[in-house]
Amino acid sequence: MIRTSLRRSTMAVAATGAAMLMALAPIPGRYAGAAAPYDPYADFVQASEFVTSPLNATGAPDGNVADVRPGGTILFDMGAMGTGPLRAVYTAKDASQKIEVRFYTESSGEIAKRTATVDLPPKSTDHIFDFNYRADGSAYRFVRLTWKSGPVFSLDAVEATAYVGSTASMDTDGDGMTDRSEIELGSDPLMADQVMPASPPPEPILVPNPVPVPVPTPVPYPVGVPTPVPTPVPTPVTTMVVSADADADGMPDDWETAHGLNPADATDATRDDDGDGATNRQEYMNGTDPQVREMVAGVAAYALPLIAIVGVALIGLLYLLFRKPPAVQQTTTETTVRKTPPTTSTTSSETTTETTIKHEE
């Protein structure tokens, strides 16, 4: 039972703390009643139950402080849009203190890259929290400080060291219109939406119009002189001469007449009048005379040497086949031994051998 009660108590405390943190989240338009936005100090404050006298931390430093105890959170509406580092002014303590800072845009979006937890050294009275709207891409409207560890944090004031409209001539976005004028007109002083008037364009260089070149007027011929008419150039005409062929046998009539053929008889084209193996039409196409045996003579000029070669080869073959083989030679050796009587000067006998070779057929 005791454990259950402790668990329920813990859950209740956690829920209460979460609700308080949600209540401290910046809401657009929530602080519309804040003072004029042209000062660097916080114009409105909201704090958790662990903060005593939170209104003492608004405005310029005056020695009146808001005490932030362990777990306490305090939220500031700076009124103006901060573009530079944030300065916190507080009472010096003998021990270091750990404080977390969070920056929010005017639409309550957290600029997470600038969230940091810093250690405030002992005996210090102020601290600068780094911020640069050009690097971070946005300016901040709300700032939340949370105590993390150390003695009670006695906060006197928070100050934006640079902010929109800090002077009447301030032009943060450099578009030619001051921040205050843009705020009054509902324009964004952080976006260059006003175009600076450009320098007047240079005067155009006047180029004189080119002088037209006059076209000469053709001079007419004198009266009584006719205008010359160009003589047309005749077009060359190619004439093809086709010889007549009355019998349509492929041989012109004049060629048939010159070579003793009948121009009216088509059958003479297939005849061979000279008997050389070529028809009369072939003789015409070859340019030879159909009455002279050119074709046979030509064939004979090549055939006779060939026949002679073949004849000689045939005779040699017949000789080899039918000639009588030569007789076999037999050799007979006769040996004649003659004995010579011994003499006083010779003690040995001589033997003479004679060889006679006889051919038998």
Contacts in CASP RR format, 6 or more apart in sequence:
PFRMAT RR
TARGET T0000
AUTHOR 0000-0000-0000
METHOD contacts of the structure
MODEL  1
MIRTSLRRSTMAVAATGAAMLMALAPIPGRYAGAAAPYDPYADFVQASEF
VTSPLNATGAPDGNVADVRPGGTILFDMGAMGTGPLRAVYTAKDASQKIE
VRFYTESSGEIAKRTATVDLPPKSTDHIFDFNYRADGSAYRFVRLTWKSG
PVFSLDAVEATAYVGSTASMDTDGDGMTDRSEIELGSDPLMADQVMPASP
PPEPILVPNPVPVPVPTPVPYPVGVPTPVPTPVPTPVTTMVVSADADADG
MPDDWETAHGLNPADATDATRDDDGDGATNRQEYMNGTDPQVREMVAGVA
AYALPLIAIVGVALIGLLYLLFRKPPAVQQTTTETTVRKTPPTTSTTSSE
TTTETTIKHEE
17 48 0 8 1.000
20 48 0 8 1.000
20 49 0 8 1.000
20 73 0 8 1.000
21 48 0 8 1.000
21 73 0 8 1.000
23 46 0 8 1.000
24 46 0 8 1.000
24 47 0 8 1.000
24 48 0 8 1.000
24 73 0 8 1.000
24 75 0 8 1.000
24 144 0 8 1.000
25 75 0 8 1.000
25 108 0 8 1.000
26 75 0 8 1.000
26 77 0 8 1.000
26 104 0 8 1.000
26 108 0 8 1.000
26 109 0 8 1.000
26 141 0 8 1.000
26 142 0 8 1.000
26 144 0 8 1.000
27 108 0 8 1.000
28 106 0 8 1.000
28 107 0 8 1.000
28 108 0 8 1.000
31 43 0 8 1.000
31 44 0 8 1.000
31 77 0 8 1.000
31 79 0 8 1.000
33 44 0 8 1.000
34 43 0 8 1.000
34 44 0 8 1.000
34 77 0 8 1.000
34 79 0 8 1.000
35 43 0 8 1.000
35 79 0 8 1.000
37 43 0 8 1.000
37 79 0 8 1.000
37 80 0 8 1.000
37 81 0 8 1.000
37 164 0 8 1.000
37 165 0 8 1.000
37 183 0 8 1.000
38 80 0 8 1.000
38 165 0 8 1.000
38 166 0 8 1.000
38 180 0 8 1.000
39 59 0 8 1.000
39 80 0 8 1.000
40 78 0 8 1.000
40 80 0 8 1.000
40 159 0 8 1.000
40 160 0 8 1.000
40 161 0 8 1.000
40 163 0 8 1.000
40 166 0 8 1.000
41 58 0 8 1.000
41 59 0 8 1.000
41 60 0 8 1.000
41 78 0 8 1.000
41 157 0 8 1.000
41 158 0 8 1.000
41 159 0 8 1.000
41 160 0 8 1.000
42 57 0 8 1.000
42 58 0 8 1.000
42 59 0 8 1.000
42 76 0 8 1.000
42 77 0 8 1.000
42 78 0 8 1.000
42 79 0 8 1.000
42 143 0 8 1.000
42 157 0 8 1.000
42 158 0 8 1.000
43 58 0 8 1.000
43 59 0 8 1.000
43 77 0 8 1.000
43 78 0 8 1.000
43 79 0 8 1.000
44 58 0 8 1.000
44 76 0 8 1.000
44 77 0 8 1.000
44 79 0 8 1.000
45 54 0 8 1.000
45 55 0 8 1.000
45 57 0 8 1.000
45 58 0 8 1.000
45 66 0 8 1.000
45 74 0 8 1.000
45 75 0 8 1.000
45 76 0 8 1.000
45 77 0 8 1.000
46 54 0 8 1.000
46 74 0 8 1.000
46 75 0 8 1.000
47 54 0 8 1.000
47 66 0 8 1.000
47 68 0 8 1.000
47 72 0 8 1.000
47 73 0 8 1.000
47 74 0 8 1.000
47 75 0 8 1.000
48 71 0 8 1.000
48 72 0 8 1.000
48 73 0 8 1.000
48 74 0 8 1.000
50 68 0 8 1.000
50 69 0 8 1.000
50 70 0 8 1.000
50 71 0 8 1.000
50 72 0 8 1.000
50 73 0 8 1.000
50 147 0 8 1.000
51 66 0 8 1.000
51 67 0 8 1.000
51 68 0 8 1.000
51 69 0 8 1.000
51 72 0 8 1.000
51 73 0 8 1.000
51 74 0 8 1.000
52 66 0 8 1.000
52 67 0 8 1.000
52 69 0 8 1.000
53 64 0 8 1.000
53 65 0 8 1.000
53 66 0 8 1.000
53 67 0 8 1.000
54 66 0 8 1.000
54 74 0 8 1.000
55 66 0 8 1.000
56 64 0 8 1.000
56 65 0 8 1.000
56 66 0 8 1.000
56 155 0 8 1.000
56 156 0 8 1.000
57 65 0 8 1.000
57 66 0 8 1.000
57 74 0 8 1.000
57 76 0 8 1.000
57 155 0 8 1.000
57 156 0 8 1.000
57 157 0 8 1.000
57 158 0 8 1.000
58 76 0 8 1.000
58 157 0 8 1.000
59 157 0 8 1.000
60 157 0 8 1.000
60 159 0 8 1.000
61 89 0 8 1.000
61 156 0 8 1.000
61 157 0 8 1.000
62 156 0 8 1.000
62 157 0 8 1.000
63 156 0 8 1.000
64 156 0 8 1.000
65 90 0 8 1.000
65 91 0 8 1.000
65 154 0 8 1.000
65 155 0 8 1.000
65 156 0 8 1.000
66 74 0 8 1.000
66 154 0 8 1.000
66 155 0 8 1.000
66 156 0 8 1.000
67 152 0 8 1.000
67 153 0 8 1.000
67 154 0 8 1.000
67 155 0 8 1.000
68 74 0 8 1.000
68 145 0 8 1.000
68 147 0 8 1.000
68 152 0 8 1.000
68 153 0 8 1.000
68 154 0 8 1.000
68 155 0 8 1.000
69 147 0 8 1.000
69 152 0 8 1.000
70 147 0 8 1.000
70 149 0 8 1.000
70 150 0 8 1.000
71 146 0 8 1.000
71 147 0 8 1.000
71 148 0 8 1.000
72 146 0 8 1.000
72 147 0 8 1.000
73 144 0 8 1.000
73 145 0 8 1.000
73 146 0 8 1.000
73 147 0 8 1.000
74 144 0 8 1.000
74 145 0 8 1.000
74 155 0 8 1.000
75 142 0 8 1.000
75 143 0 8 1.000
75 144 0 8 1.000
76 142 0 8 1.000
76 143 0 8 1.000
76 144 0 8 1.000
76 145 0 8 1.000
76 158 0 8 1.000
77 141 0 8 1.000
77 142 0 8 1.000
78 140 0 8 1.000
78 141 0 8 1.000
78 142 0 8 1.000
78 143 0 8 1.000
78 158 0 8 1.000
78 160 0 8 1.000
78 163 0 8 1.000
79 141 0 8 1.000
80 160 0 8 1.000
80 163 0 8 1.000
80 164 0 8 1.000
80 165 0 8 1.000
80 166 0 8 1.000
81 106 0 8 1.000
81 139 0 8 1.000
81 140 0 8 1.000
81 141 0 8 1.000
81 163 0 8 1.000
81 164 0 8 1.000
81 189 0 8 1.000
81 190 0 8 1.000
82 131 0 8 1.000
82 133 0 8 1.000
82 139 0 8 1.000
82 140 0 8 1.000
82 141 0 8 1.000
82 160 0 8 1.000
82 162 0 8 1.000
82 163 0 8 1.000
82 164 0 8 1.000
83 131 0 8 1.000
83 132 0 8 1.000
83 133 0 8 1.000
83 139 0 8 1.000
83 160 0 8 1.000
83 162 0 8 1.000
83 163 0 8 1.000
83 164 0 8 1.000
83 172 0 8 1.000
83 190 0 8 1.000
84 131 0 8 1.000
84 132 0 8 1.000
84 133 0 8 1.000
84 160 0 8 1.000
84 161 0 8 1.000
84 162 0 8 1.000
84 163 0 8 1.000
85 128 0 8 1.000
85 129 0 8 1.000
85 130 0 8 1.000
85 131 0 8 1.000
85 132 0 8 1.000
85 161 0 8 1.000
85 162 0 8 1.000
86 101 0 8 1.000
86 103 0 8 1.000
86 128 0 8 1.000
86 129 0 8 1.000
86 131 0 8 1.000
86 140 0 8 1.000
86 143 0 8 1.000
86 158 0 8 1.000
86 159 0 8 1.000
86 160 0 8 1.000
86 161 0 8 1.000
87 126 0 8 1.000
87 127 0 8 1.000
87 128 0 8 1.000
87 129 0 8 1.000
87 158 0 8 1.000
87 159 0 8 1.000
87 160 0 8 1.000
87 161 0 8 1.000
88 99 0 8 1.000
88 126 0 8 1.000
88 127 0 8 1.000
88 129 0 8 1.000
88 145 0 8 1.000
88 155 0 8 1.000
88 157 0 8 1.000
88 158 0 8 1.000
88 159 0 8 1.000
89 125 0 8 1.000
89 126 0 8 1.000
89 155 0 8 1.000
89 156 0 8 1.000
89 157 0 8 1.000
89 158 0 8 1.000
89 159 0 8 1.000
90 120 0 8 1.000
90 125 0 8 1.000
90 126 0 8 1.000
90 127 0 8 1.000
90 153 0 8 1.000
90 154 0 8 1.000
90 155 0 8 1.000
90 156 0 8 1.000
91 125 0 8 1.000
91 154 0 8 1.000
91 156 0 8 1.000
92 122 0 8 1.000
92 123 0 8 1.000
92 124 0 8 1.000
92 125 0 8 1.000
93 120 0 8 1.000
93 122 0 8 1.000
93 123 0 8 1.000
93 150 0 8 1.000
93 151 0 8 1.000
93 154 0 8 1.000
94 122 0 8 1.000
94 123 0 8 1.000
94 151 0 8 1.000
95 122 0 8 1.000
95 150 0 8 1.000
95 151 0 8 1.000
96 119 0 8 1.000
96 120 0 8 1.000
96 121 0 8 1.000
96 122 0 8 1.000
96 150 0 8 1.000
97 119 0 8 1.000
97 120 0 8 1.000
97 147 0 8 1.000
97 149 0 8 1.000
97 150 0 8 1.000
97 151 0 8 1.000
97 153 0 8 1.000
98 117 0 8 1.000
98 118 0 8 1.000
98 119 0 8 1.000
98 120 0 8 1.000
98 147 0 8 1.000
98 148 0 8 1.000
98 149 0 8 1.000
98 150 0 8 1.000
99 117 0 8 1.000
99 118 0 8 1.000
99 120 0 8 1.000
99 127 0 8 1.000
99 145 0 8 1.000
99 146 0 8 1.000
99 147 0 8 1.000
99 148 0 8 1.000
99 153 0 8 1.000
100 115 0 8 1.000
100 116 0 8 1.000
100 117 0 8 1.000
100 145 0 8 1.000
100 146 0 8 1.000
100 148 0 8 1.000
101 114 0 8 1.000
101 115 0 8 1.000
101 116 0 8 1.000
101 117 0 8 1.000
101 118 0 8 1.000
101 129 0 8 1.000
101 143 0 8 1.000
101 144 0 8 1.000
101 145 0 8 1.000
102 110 0 8 1.000
102 114 0 8 1.000
102 115 0 8 1.000
102 143 0 8 1.000
102 144 0 8 1.000
102 146 0 8 1.000
103 110 0 8 1.000
103 111 0 8 1.000
103 114 0 8 1.000
103 115 0 8 1.000
103 131 0 8 1.000
103 136 0 8 1.000
103 140 0 8 1.000
103 142 0 8 1.000
103 143 0 8 1.000
104 110 0 8 1.000
104 111 0 8 1.000
104 140 0 8 1.000
104 141 0 8 1.000
104 142 0 8 1.000
104 143 0 8 1.000
104 144 0 8 1.000
105 111 0 8 1.000
105 138 0 8 1.000
105 139 0 8 1.000
105 140 0 8 1.000
105 141 0 8 1.000
106 139 0 8 1.000
106 141 0 8 1.000
108 142 0 8 1.000
111 136 0 8 1.000
111 138 0 8 1.000
111 140 0 8 1.000
113 136 0 8 1.000
114 129 0 8 1.000
114 130 0 8 1.000
114 131 0 8 1.000
114 136 0 8 1.000
114 140 0 8 1.000
116 129 0 8 1.000
116 130 0 8 1.000
117 148 0 8 1.000
118 127 0 8 1.000
118 129 0 8 1.000
120 127 0 8 1.000
120 153 0 8 1.000
128 161 0 8 1.000
131 140 0 8 1.000
133 139 0 8 1.000
133 140 0 8 1.000
133 190 0 8 1.000
138 190 0 8 1.000
139 163 0 8 1.000
139 164 0 8 1.000
139 190 0 8 1.000
140 160 0 8 1.000
143 158 0 8 1.000
145 153 0 8 1.000
145 155 0 8 1.000
145 158 0 8 1.000
147 153 0 8 1.000
164 170 0 8 1.000
164 172 0 8 1.000
164 179 0 8 1.000
164 183 0 8 1.000
164 189 0 8 1.000
164 190 0 8 1.000
165 172 0 8 1.000
165 178 0 8 1.000
165 179 0 8 1.000
165 180 0 8 1.000
165 183 0 8 1.000
165 189 0 8 1.000
166 179 0 8 1.000
168 178 0 8 1.000
168 180 0 8 1.000
169 178 0 8 1.000
170 178 0 8 1.000
170 179 0 8 1.000
170 180 0 8 1.000
171 177 0 8 1.000
171 178 0 8 1.000
171 179 0 8 1.000
172 179 0 8 1.000
172 189 0 8 1.000
172 190 0 8 1.000
173 188 0 8 1.000
173 189 0 8 1.000
173 190 0 8 1.000
173 191 0 8 1.000
173 192 0 8 1.000
173 193 0 8 1.000
174 192 0 8 1.000
174 196 0 8 1.000
175 191 0 8 1.000
175 192 0 8 1.000
175 193 0 8 1.000
175 194 0 8 1.000
175 195 0 8 1.000
175 196 0 8 1.000
176 194 0 8 1.000
176 196 0 8 1.000
177 185 0 8 1.000
177 187 0 8 1.000
177 194 0 8 1.000
179 189 0 8 1.000
182 188 0 8 1.000
182 189 0 8 1.000
182 194 0 8 1.000
183 189 0 8 1.000
187 193 0 8 1.000
187 194 0 8 1.000
221 227 0 8 1.000
243 252 0 8 1.000
243 253 0 8 1.000
243 254 0 8 1.000
243 255 0 8 1.000
244 252 0 8 1.000
244 253 0 8 1.000
244 254 0 8 1.000
245 251 0 8 1.000
245 252 0 8 1.000
245 253 0 8 1.000
245 263 0 8 1.000
246 253 0 8 1.000
246 263 0 8 1.000
246 264 0 8 1.000
247 253 0 8 1.000
247 262 0 8 1.000
247 263 0 8 1.000
247 264 0 8 1.000
247 265 0 8 1.000
247 266 0 8 1.000
248 266 0 8 1.000
249 265 0 8 1.000
249 266 0 8 1.000
249 267 0 8 1.000
249 268 0 8 1.000
249 269 0 8 1.000
249 281 0 8 1.000
250 269 0 8 1.000
250 281 0 8 1.000
250 284 0 8 1.000
251 261 0 8 1.000
251 269 0 8 1.000
251 280 0 8 1.000
251 281 0 8 1.000
251 284 0 8 1.000
253 263 0 8 1.000
255 261 0 8 1.000
255 284 0 8 1.000
256 262 0 8 1.000
256 263 0 8 1.000
256 268 0 8 1.000
257 263 0 8 1.000
259 280 0 8 1.000
259 283 0 8 1.000
259 289 0 8 1.000
259 290 0 8 1.000
259 291 0 8 1.000
260 291 0 8 1.000
261 268 0 8 1.000
261 273 0 8 1.000
261 280 0 8 1.000
261 290 0 8 1.000
262 268 0 8 1.000
268 280 0 8 1.000
269 279 0 8 1.000
269 280 0 8 1.000
269 281 0 8 1.000
270 279 0 8 1.000
270 280 0 8 1.000
270 281 0 8 1.000
271 279 0 8 1.000
271 280 0 8 1.000
272 278 0 8 1.000
272 279 0 8 1.000
272 280 0 8 1.000
273 280 0 8 1.000
273 290 0 8 1.000
273 291 0 8 1.000
274 283 0 8 1.000
274 289 0 8 1.000
274 290 0 8 1.000
274 291 0 8 1.000
274 292 0 8 1.000
274 293 0 8 1.000
274 294 0 8 1.000
275 293 0 8 1.000
275 296 0 8 1.000
276 292 0 8 1.000
276 293 0 8 1.000
276 294 0 8 1.000
276 295 0 8 1.000
276 296 0 8 1.000
276 297 0 8 1.000
277 295 0 8 1.000
277 296 0 8 1.000
278 286 0 8 1.000
278 288 0 8 1.000
278 295 0 8 1.000
280 290 0 8 1.000
283 289 0 8 1.000
283 290 0 8 1.000
284 290 0 8 1.000
288 294 0 8 1.000
288 295 0 8 1.000
327 359 0 8 1.000
327 360 0 8 1.000
327 361 0 8 1.000
329 359 0 8 1.000
330 358 0 8 1.000
330 359 0 8 1.000
330 360 0 8 1.000
331 357 0 8 1.000
331 358 0 8 1.000
332 356 0 8 1.000
332 357 0 8 1.000
332 358 0 8 1.000
333 355 0 8 1.000
333 356 0 8 1.000
333 357 0 8 1.000
334 354 0 8 1.000
334 355 0 8 1.000
334 356 0 8 1.000
335 353 0 8 1.000
335 354 0 8 1.000
335 355 0 8 1.000
336 352 0 8 1.000
336 353 0 8 1.000
336 354 0 8 1.000
337 351 0 8 1.000
337 352 0 8 1.000
337 353 0 8 1.000
338 350 0 8 1.000
338 351 0 8 1.000
338 352 0 8 1.000
339 349 0 8 1.000
340 346 0 8 1.000
340 349 0 8 1.000
340 350 0 8 1.000
342 349 0 8 1.000
END
